[in-house]
Each structure stands twice: as structure tokens, then as C-alpha cells.
Amino acid sequence: MTRPPPRPRDPARVRRDRLILAGALTFAALLVAAGVYLMYRTVTTQGQDAVAAMSATDREWLARVERIGPRSTYEDVVDLLGEPDEESLAQLRPSWYVGGAQYNQVRVYFWDGRATRVSWLKLGSFVYEKRFR
């Protein structure tokens, strides 16, 4: 049994397929570049730079976050920030979404019933951290 000869390729179709592939690869490269930029900007903006990058809503939250101290209990933090938007097992790491956005999140870590750390990450903008131990 012999194979029939291959059909000649249509040059217009080959060109179209190559353009589609080039477009898809360009789009993927742009997505990766945007992700790298957002992560770089997030992790390099800390401390006073983070405070300078905050919006008015973020600064309102900062005033409340600054009142959390090493003796703060879970109930104290809930009184300051309200009910958490996301709970973890045994209330060890609850999260609050600033402005209702998951990409702007304050997380308070507890150990032995007391706050040990406050971590605030706003994706593409800043990281703010406060440690007590």
C-alpha cells in the first residue's frame, strides 16, 4: 500500500497561521512582562515609599493598622478593622480586603492569642509590614 503524495500547502493559509502564532506569542510575552513589572514594583516599594504610594483609602486603613500592637488580641483587631473577609484555621491569620479588593489585603498573624505581625500587600503598588516579635 503506497501513500498518496502530500497535497501542496496553500501559501495564504501558512502565512495566516504564522501570523496567528506570532500574535499569540507576543500577547503571552506582554502578559509575562506585565506580571514581572507588577511583582517588581510591589516588592521594591516598602517602608516610607509604601506610605507615599498609598491612596486616601489606604491611609485611612493605615491609621487603623498602626493601632495594632504586640498586645492586641483577635477581638481587639476585629474592633479596629471589622470582621475579616477571609478566615484561616483557628483564627491564626485572618485577612481584610481594603476597599473590597482581594489584590489589596491586610493580614494579621497571631500566636498565643496575640498579634505578632501585620502584613499588607497591594499588588502592583507596595508591601507594608509591621513585626512585634
Phi, psi and omega in degrees: 000125181252151180277145175287154179295147181294148179285143178294143180280142178281117183301325180293320179291319178298316180297316179299316179298321179292322177294320178297315179297316179297320178295317180295318178294321177296316179298315179298318180296320178294321177297316179297316180297319179295318177297317179297317179298313180298317179294318179300313181296322181295310187280344180265349180260100183223170176061227181295329176297324178294317180297320179294331182276356184283146175279177179299318178297317179298321180292326174298316178294323180300319179301322178286318181297323180296339179279351176283128182232181184293340179262003181291132176266175177302317181296321177299317182292320177295323176298324181281315189256348184090181179295138180293150177278338182216126180257150173247176180301129175060026177057033181275340185207064179287156181233146176239135178266116180287123182069017179077009183257127181294336180282355179235095195228131173256129180235131179247129181259134181240145172214132179059034176082000182236153178291133177246338183197145172239127180235128182234122179236123173245105186304127180085002184229299184197168170233131178233130183222143179224120181249146181247340181236000000 
